[in-house]
Amino acid sequence: MTTTTLAAITLVVCVAGAAFGGYWSFESIHAPATSAVPSFTYTQTARFDYAAHLLPNSLYNSTTLTPGNGTLFTAITQWVNLTFGFALLTDVPVNASLVGVVAVELTTPAWTKTLATLPVSGSVQRGTLLAGLGSYDLNVSLVGSIENTIDRQTDYSPQSFGVDLVASLSEAVQRGVETTGLAFSSGLRLNFTAGEIEPGDLSSVAAGAVIADPASPASSRLPSVAPVALLAICVVGIGIAGSFVYQDVGGRRPEDLETLTRPYREAIVEVGAPPKVSSTVPVRTWTDIVKVADTIGAPILRITREALPGASPEVDFYVVSGATAYRYEHRAPATAPVAVPEPSLPRTGPVAPPRAEVPAPVVPPPSAAGAPAANLESFVLSSYDVRQRLEELPPESRARAEGVELLLRAVELARQNDLDSAWALFAEARRRLSTDPGPTH
């Protein structure tokens, strides 16, 4: 770490400390003897999805069927790959954890048999989104065989039966010194009747609020000397660190493009044309576009435009969020040397960007040969390996929390038919998971 970088970090910390010290000083003087702990609101959601694998048939032009694309017939359906995700969204940052189970049950009006019990867990520290994911592969022939066997043994023949996914979840939410317990139940039913498999509602939402007792005592007042001392120390730190940063920045030449982008090569994707969006927001510096990409968890798209012979190429960077793109235009200084292209690119003439390589979707067992590669069906199938990787990570790991959040956002964009943005977020989730070392044994 260079002296300038250390000085910049110290400057940021001191500015934040000075702001906190000023606020603390004010509150230590004007804080009332008692106060109510602020309330928070929350939304709990459950989302289910499936991809059915069919025998070759004359009805559909595919051996894979997803929600809304046709009726599931028992005679031609082999597997139903079920996925589910649960989320707790709060309006303020909290520390929260989620534990629970999803029971897979074979049911009739007279009896119920549990086929599997799937654990669900998740956690978040100082965040507003807590999520948990899971999946189950349902063998349709096996379910029918179990039901027929029980029918013969009990001499009971129901008109229909079903497979239920029943989720029972508990959430512990901590804000300040207060911890609140929340519960959430949801489920999905696959009804087997008259040769068809009819899925029930694929999502459910519950909202609420937690309000503390207004008569609860507030925290004890801290001595006024503590916040004043913190404020003074941070002001001195701002002066010292600021002088180092100013001296370095004032006499430093602007960095060339390759120096700027080298630390972020893993997050940059070369493309041939600007993204098709409804609005574009320009940003002033490379640091700004990196902040945008890090905040929304999206890759940085790089476009190299043709320039006159001997001149530096003009390069634009984009970060796409829904229908909006953030753009940074890099223009090399007049005195700066022309950046040397990568060895794999031509050394003369206009620079032609390489084609972006998108990882091929990984299809869960059994395979769905012939499925298209750029639609909602392929997106659902391709998320299988990412979910498997997430389940291998520790529940409290940052990589798992970020991966879950990216995957949920990608699924939501895919449901809205914004597949380009969904694939970009999905690729970022895979990239982050590929750089995480995973659990050690």
C-alpha positions as CSV (number, residue, x, y, z in Angstrom):
1,M,0.0,0.0,0.0
2,T,1.5,3.4,-1.1
3,T,1.8,6.4,1.2
4,T,-0.8,8.3,-0.9
5,T,-3.3,5.4,-0.7
6,L,-2.8,5.2,3.1
7,A,-3.2,9.0,3.4
8,A,-6.4,8.9,1.3
9,I,-7.9,6.1,3.4
10,T,-7.0,8.0,6.6
11,L,-8.6,11.2,5.2
12,V,-11.9,9.3,4.5
13,V,-11.9,7.8,8.0
14,C,-11.1,11.1,9.6
15,V,-13.9,12.9,7.7
16,A,-16.4,10.2,8.7
17,G,-15.1,10.4,12.3
18,A,-15.4,14.2,12.4
19,A,-19.0,14.0,11.2
20,F,-19.8,11.3,13.8
21,G,-18.0,13.3,16.5
22,G,-20.0,16.4,15.7
23,Y,-23.3,14.5,15.7
24,W,-22.3,12.8,18.9
25,S,-21.3,16.1,20.6
26,F,-24.7,17.6,19.7
27,E,-26.6,14.5,20.9
28,S,-24.7,14.3,24.2
29,I,-25.9,17.8,25.0
30,H,-29.5,17.6,23.7
31,A,-30.4,14.0,24.1
32,P,-33.6,13.5,26.3
33,A,-33.6,11.3,29.3
34,T,-35.8,8.7,27.6
35,S,-36.6,8.0,24.0
36,A,-38.4,5.4,21.9
37,V,-36.4,2.9,19.9
38,P,-37.1,3.7,16.2
39,S,-39.4,1.2,14.5
40,F,-38.6,-0.6,11.3
41,T,-40.8,-2.1,8.6
42,Y,-40.2,-5.3,6.7
43,T,-41.4,-7.4,3.8
44,Q,-41.1,-11.2,3.7
45,T,-41.3,-12.9,0.3
46,A,-41.3,-16.5,-1.0
47,R,-40.7,-17.3,-4.6
48,F,-40.9,-20.7,-6.2
49,D,-39.9,-21.8,-9.7
50,Y,-39.6,-25.0,-11.7
51,A,-38.2,-26.4,-14.9
52,A,-39.9,-29.6,-16.1
53,H,-38.1,-32.2,-18.2
54,L,-40.3,-34.0,-20.7
55,L,-40.1,-37.1,-22.8
56,P,-39.8,-36.5,-26.5
57,N,-43.3,-35.7,-27.6
58,S,-45.4,-34.3,-30.4
59,L,-47.1,-31.6,-28.3
60,Y,-44.3,-29.3,-27.5
61,N,-41.2,-28.4,-29.6
62,S,-39.0,-28.8,-26.5
63,T,-38.3,-31.3,-23.8
64,T,-38.2,-28.6,-21.2
65,L,-41.1,-26.6,-19.9
66,T,-41.1,-23.6,-17.5
67,P,-44.0,-21.7,-15.8
68,G,-46.5,-20.2,-18.2
69,N,-45.4,-22.1,-21.3
70,G,-47.8,-25.0,-21.3
71,T,-49.6,-27.7,-19.3
72,L,-47.6,-30.4,-17.5
73,F,-49.0,-33.8,-18.4
74,T,-48.0,-36.7,-16.1
75,A,-47.5,-39.2,-18.9
76,I,-44.7,-37.2,-20.6
77,T,-43.1,-35.5,-17.5
78,Q,-40.0,-37.2,-16.1
79,W,-38.6,-34.6,-13.6
80,V,-39.7,-31.3,-12.1
81,N,-36.7,-29.4,-10.9
82,L,-38.1,-27.1,-8.1
83,T,-36.2,-24.0,-6.8
84,F,-37.2,-21.7,-4.0
85,G,-36.0,-18.5,-2.5
86,F,-37.0,-16.6,0.6
87,A,-36.1,-13.0,1.4
88,L,-36.6,-10.5,4.3
89,L,-36.3,-6.9,3.2
90,T,-36.1,-4.1,5.9
91,D,-36.3,-0.3,5.5
92,V,-33.2,0.2,7.7
93,P,-29.9,-1.8,8.0
94,V,-30.1,-4.6,10.6
95,N,-28.3,-7.7,11.7
96,A,-30.4,-10.7,10.9
97,S,-30.3,-14.5,10.6
98,L,-32.7,-17.0,9.0
99,V,-33.2,-20.7,9.9
100,G,-35.9,-23.1,8.8
101,V,-36.9,-26.1,6.8
102,V,-38.8,-26.8,3.6
103,A,-40.7,-30.1,3.9
104,V,-41.6,-32.0,0.7
105,E,-44.8,-33.9,1.4
106,L,-46.9,-36.4,-0.7
107,T,-50.5,-35.7,0.4
108,T,-54.1,-37.0,-0.2
109,P,-57.3,-36.1,1.7
110,A,-56.7,-39.0,4.0
111,W,-52.9,-39.2,4.6
112,T,-49.6,-37.4,4.3
113,K,-46.1,-38.8,3.7
114,T,-42.9,-36.7,4.0
115,L,-40.5,-37.3,1.1
116,A,-37.7,-34.9,2.1
117,T,-36.8,-32.2,4.6
118,L,-34.6,-29.4,3.2
119,P,-32.8,-27.0,5.6
120,V,-32.7,-23.3,4.7
121,S,-30.4,-20.7,6.3
122,G,-28.9,-17.2,5.7
123,S,-27.6,-14.2,7.5
124,V,-26.8,-10.5,6.9
125,Q,-24.7,-8.0,8.9
126,R,-25.7,-4.3,8.7
127,G,-27.8,-4.9,5.6
128,T,-31.4,-4.6,4.4
129,L,-31.7,-7.9,2.5
130,L,-31.7,-11.4,4.1
131,A,-32.1,-14.3,1.7
132,G,-32.1,-18.1,1.6
133,L,-32.2,-20.4,-1.4
134,G,-32.8,-24.1,-2.0
135,S,-33.8,-26.7,-4.6
136,Y,-35.4,-30.1,-5.0
137,D,-35.6,-32.5,-8.0
138,L,-39.0,-34.2,-8.1
139,N,-39.1,-37.6,-9.9
140,V,-42.6,-37.8,-11.2
141,S,-42.6,-41.6,-11.8
142,L,-41.3,-42.3,-8.3
143,V,-44.0,-40.1,-6.7
144,G,-46.7,-41.9,-8.7
145,S,-45.3,-45.3,-7.7
146,I,-45.2,-44.4,-4.0
147,E,-48.8,-43.2,-4.2
148,N,-50.0,-46.4,-6.0
149,T,-48.3,-48.6,-3.5
150,I,-49.9,-46.9,-0.5
151,D,-53.3,-47.0,-2.3
152,R,-53.0,-50.8,-2.7
153,Q,-51.9,-51.3,0.9
154,T,-54.7,-49.1,2.4
155,D,-57.4,-50.0,-0.2
156,Y,-58.0,-46.3,-0.5
157,S,-58.1,-44.6,-4.0
158,P,-58.3,-40.8,-3.9
159,Q,-59.4,-38.8,-6.9
160,S,-56.2,-36.7,-6.8
161,F,-53.1,-36.2,-4.8
162,G,-50.4,-33.6,-4.5
163,V,-46.8,-32.8,-3.7
164,D,-46.5,-29.9,-1.3
165,L,-43.4,-27.8,-0.5
166,V,-44.1,-26.4,3.0
167,A,-41.7,-23.7,4.3
168,S,-41.4,-22.9,8.0
169,L,-38.9,-20.1,8.7
170,S,-37.8,-18.2,11.7
171,E,-35.9,-14.9,11.5
172,A,-34.0,-13.1,14.3
173,V,-33.6,-9.4,13.6
174,Q,-31.4,-7.2,15.7
175,R,-31.4,-3.4,15.5
176,G,-29.4,-1.6,18.2
177,V,-29.8,-3.5,21.4
178,E,-33.2,-4.9,20.5
179,T,-33.7,-8.3,18.9
180,T,-37.0,-9.2,17.4
181,G,-38.2,-12.7,16.3
182,L,-40.2,-13.1,13.2
183,A,-41.8,-16.1,11.6
184,F,-42.8,-16.8,8.0
185,S,-44.7,-19.7,6.5
186,S,-45.3,-20.3,2.8
187,G,-45.7,-23.2,0.3
188,L,-46.2,-24.5,-3.2
189,R,-48.6,-27.3,-4.2
190,L,-48.3,-29.4,-7.3
191,N,-51.7,-31.1,-7.7
192,F,-51.8,-34.4,-9.6
193,T,-55.2,-34.9,-11.1
194,A,-56.7,-36.3,-14.3
195,G,-53.3,-36.9,-15.9
196,E,-52.1,-33.3,-15.3
197,I,-49.7,-31.6,-12.8
198,E,-51.1,-28.2,-11.8
199,P,-48.8,-25.9,-9.9
200,G,-50.3,-23.5,-7.4
201,D,-49.2,-19.9,-6.6
202,L,-45.4,-19.4,-7.2
203,S,-45.0,-16.4,-4.9
204,S,-46.3,-15.0,-1.7
205,V,-45.6,-11.7,0.2
206,A,-46.2,-10.7,3.9
207,A,-45.4,-7.2,5.3
208,G,-45.3,-5.8,8.8
209,A,-43.7,-3.4,11.2
210,V,-41.9,-3.6,14.5
211,I,-42.4,-0.8,17.0
212,A,-40.6,-0.6,20.3
213,D,-42.2,0.4,23.6
214,P,-42.1,4.3,23.6
215,A,-41.5,4.2,27.3
216,S,-38.3,2.2,27.1
217,P,-35.3,4.1,28.6
218,A,-32.7,5.5,26.3
219,S,-29.0,4.7,26.5
220,S,-27.0,6.5,29.2
221,R,-25.5,9.8,28.2
222,L,-21.8,9.7,27.4
223,P,-19.5,12.3,28.9
224,S,-19.3,15.3,26.6
225,V,-15.5,15.2,26.7
226,A,-15.4,12.0,24.6
227,P,-17.2,13.3,21.5
228,V,-15.3,16.6,21.6
229,A,-12.0,14.7,21.8
230,L,-13.0,12.5,18.9
231,L,-13.9,15.6,16.8
232,A,-10.6,17.3,17.6
233,I,-8.5,14.3,16.7
234,C,-10.3,13.8,13.4
235,V,-9.9,17.4,12.5
236,V,-6.2,17.2,13.0
237,G,-6.1,14.0,11.0
238,I,-8.0,15.6,8.1
239,G,-5.4,18.4,8.0
240,I,-2.4,16.0,8.0
241,A,-3.8,13.4,5.6
242,G,-5.3,16.1,3.3
243,S,-1.9,17.7,2.9
244,F,-0.3,14.4,1.8
245,V,-3.1,13.8,-0.7
246,Y,-3.0,17.3,-2.1
247,Q,0.8,17.3,-2.6
248,D,0.6,14.0,-4.4
249,V,-2.4,14.7,-6.6
250,G,-1.2,18.2,-7.4
251,G,2.0,17.1,-9.0
252,R,1.0,13.8,-10.5
253,R,0.4,13.1,-14.2
254,P,-2.9,11.6,-15.2
255,E,-2.6,7.8,-15.3
256,D,-2.9,6.1,-18.7
257,L,-5.8,3.8,-19.5
258,E,-4.0,0.5,-19.0
259,T,-2.7,1.7,-15.6
260,L,-6.3,2.7,-14.6
261,T,-8.0,-0.5,-15.6
262,R,-5.3,-3.1,-14.7
263,P,-6.7,-3.7,-11.1
264,Y,-10.2,-4.2,-12.5
265,R,-9.6,-6.6,-15.5
266,E,-11.7,-9.3,-13.9
267,A,-14.7,-7.0,-13.9
268,I,-14.3,-5.6,-17.5
269,V,-16.0,-7.1,-20.6
270,E,-15.0,-6.0,-24.1
271,V,-18.1,-5.5,-26.3
272,G,-18.6,-4.2,-29.8
273,A,-21.4,-1.7,-29.4
274,P,-23.0,0.5,-26.7
275,P,-25.8,-1.2,-24.7
276,K,-29.3,-0.5,-25.9
277,V,-31.0,1.4,-23.1
278,S,-33.5,4.2,-22.7
279,S,-31.3,6.6,-20.9
280,T,-27.5,7.2,-20.4
281,V,-26.0,9.0,-17.4
282,P,-22.5,10.4,-17.9
283,V,-20.0,10.2,-15.0
284,R,-16.8,12.3,-14.7
285,T,-14.1,10.0,-13.6
286,W,-13.0,6.3,-13.8
287,T,-13.4,6.1,-10.0
288,D,-17.0,7.1,-10.4
289,I,-17.8,4.3,-12.9
290,V,-16.0,1.7,-10.7
291,K,-18.1,2.9,-7.7
292,V,-21.3,2.5,-9.8
293,A,-20.3,-1.1,-10.9
294,D,-19.4,-2.1,-7.3
295,T,-22.7,-0.6,-5.9
296,I,-25.1,-2.4,-8.2
297,G,-22.9,-5.5,-8.7
298,A,-22.7,-5.3,-12.5
299,P,-19.7,-5.8,-14.9
300,I,-18.1,-2.8,-16.7
301,L,-18.6,-2.9,-20.5
302,R,-15.6,-1.5,-22.5
303,I,-16.0,-0.2,-26.1
304,T,-13.0,0.9,-28.1
305,R,-13.9,3.3,-30.9
306,E,-11.8,3.9,-34.0
307,A,-9.4,6.8,-34.1
308,L,-7.1,8.5,-36.6
309,P,-3.8,6.7,-37.3
310,G,-1.2,7.5,-34.7
311,A,-3.8,8.8,-32.2
312,S,-4.9,7.2,-29.0
313,P,-8.1,5.2,-29.4
314,E,-11.2,6.6,-27.8
315,V,-12.6,4.3,-25.1
316,D,-16.0,4.4,-23.4
317,F,-17.0,2.4,-20.4
318,Y,-20.6,1.5,-19.5
319,V,-22.4,0.0,-16.5
320,V,-26.0,-1.1,-17.1
321,S,-28.7,-1.0,-14.5
322,G,-32.1,-1.9,-15.9
323,A,-33.0,0.6,-18.6
324,T,-30.2,3.0,-17.6
325,A,-26.5,3.0,-18.5
326,Y,-23.8,4.9,-16.7
327,R,-21.0,6.0,-19.1
328,Y,-17.4,7.2,-18.6
329,E,-15.6,8.5,-21.6
330,H,-11.8,8.1,-21.4
331,R,-9.7,10.7,-23.3
332,A,-6.0,10.4,-23.1
333,P,-4.1,13.7,-22.3
334,A,-2.5,15.4,-25.3
335,T,1.0,14.8,-23.9
336,A,0.3,11.2,-22.9
337,P,1.8,8.4,-25.1
338,V,-0.5,6.2,-27.1
339,A,-1.5,3.2,-25.0
340,V,0.0,-0.1,-26.3
341,P,-2.7,-2.6,-27.2
342,E,-2.8,-6.1,-25.7
343,P,-0.5,-8.6,-27.4
344,S,-3.5,-10.5,-28.9
345,L,-4.7,-7.3,-30.8
346,P,-3.2,-5.8,-34.0
347,R,-0.5,-3.2,-33.4
348,T,-1.5,-0.9,-36.3
349,G,-4.7,0.6,-37.5
350,P,-8.0,0.9,-35.5
351,V,-8.3,-1.3,-32.5
352,A,-10.9,-4.0,-32.9
353,P,-12.3,-5.2,-29.5
354,P,-12.4,-9.0,-28.9
355,R,-15.8,-10.7,-28.7
356,A,-17.2,-11.0,-25.2
357,E,-17.3,-14.6,-24.1
358,V,-20.4,-15.6,-22.1
359,P,-20.1,-18.8,-20.0
360,A,-22.2,-21.5,-21.4
361,P,-25.3,-22.3,-19.2
362,V,-24.9,-25.4,-17.1
363,V,-28.1,-27.6,-17.3
364,P,-29.2,-29.6,-14.1
365,P,-29.7,-33.4,-14.3
366,P,-31.3,-34.7,-16.4
367,S,-30.0,-32.6,-19.3
368,A,-32.2,-30.6,-21.5
369,A,-30.6,-31.1,-24.9
370,G,-31.5,-28.6,-27.6
371,A,-32.7,-25.8,-25.2
372,P,-32.1,-22.3,-26.5
373,A,-29.3,-20.3,-24.9
374,A,-30.8,-16.8,-24.6
375,N,-34.2,-17.0,-23.1
376,L,-35.9,-17.4,-19.7
377,E,-35.8,-21.2,-20.0
378,S,-32.0,-21.3,-20.4
379,F,-31.6,-18.8,-17.6
380,V,-33.5,-20.9,-15.1
381,L,-31.5,-24.0,-16.0
382,S,-28.2,-22.2,-15.9
383,S,-28.8,-20.9,-12.4
384,Y,-28.4,-24.5,-11.1
385,D,-24.6,-24.5,-10.8
386,V,-24.6,-21.1,-9.1
387,R,-27.2,-22.3,-6.5
388,Q,-25.0,-25.4,-5.9
389,R,-22.0,-23.2,-5.4
390,L,-23.8,-20.9,-3.0
391,E,-25.0,-23.9,-0.9
392,E,-21.3,-25.0,-0.5
393,L,-20.3,-21.6,1.0
394,P,-20.7,-20.9,4.8
395,P,-24.0,-19.2,5.6
396,E,-22.2,-16.2,7.1
397,S,-19.8,-15.6,4.2
398,R,-19.9,-12.4,2.4
399,A,-19.5,-14.1,-1.0
400,R,-22.7,-16.1,-0.4
401,A,-24.7,-13.1,0.7
402,E,-23.5,-11.1,-2.4
403,G,-24.1,-14.1,-4.7
404,V,-27.6,-14.6,-3.4
405,E,-28.5,-11.0,-3.8
406,L,-27.2,-10.9,-7.4
407,L,-29.0,-14.1,-8.3
408,L,-32.3,-12.9,-6.9
409,R,-32.0,-9.6,-8.7
410,A,-31.1,-11.4,-11.9
411,V,-34.1,-13.7,-11.6
412,E,-36.4,-10.7,-11.0
413,L,-35.0,-9.0,-14.2
414,A,-35.5,-12.2,-16.1
415,R,-39.1,-12.4,-15.0
416,Q,-39.5,-8.8,-16.3
417,N,-38.1,-10.1,-19.7
418,D,-35.0,-7.9,-19.3
419,L,-32.7,-10.9,-20.2
420,D,-29.7,-8.8,-21.2
421,S,-29.4,-7.2,-17.8
422,A,-30.3,-10.5,-16.1
423,W,-27.4,-12.3,-17.9
424,A,-25.0,-9.5,-16.9
425,L,-25.9,-9.8,-13.2
426,F,-25.7,-13.6,-13.5
427,A,-22.3,-13.5,-15.1
428,E,-21.1,-11.2,-12.2
429,A,-22.4,-13.7,-9.6
430,R,-20.5,-16.5,-11.3
431,R,-17.4,-14.4,-11.5
432,R,-17.5,-13.5,-7.8
433,L,-18.1,-17.2,-6.8
434,S,-15.2,-18.3,-9.1
435,T,-12.8,-16.1,-7.2
436,D,-14.0,-17.2,-3.7
437,P,-11.8,-20.1,-2.4
438,G,-14.9,-21.8,-1.0
439,P,-15.0,-24.0,2.1
440,T,-11.8,-25.8,3.2
441,H,-11.8,-29.3,4.5
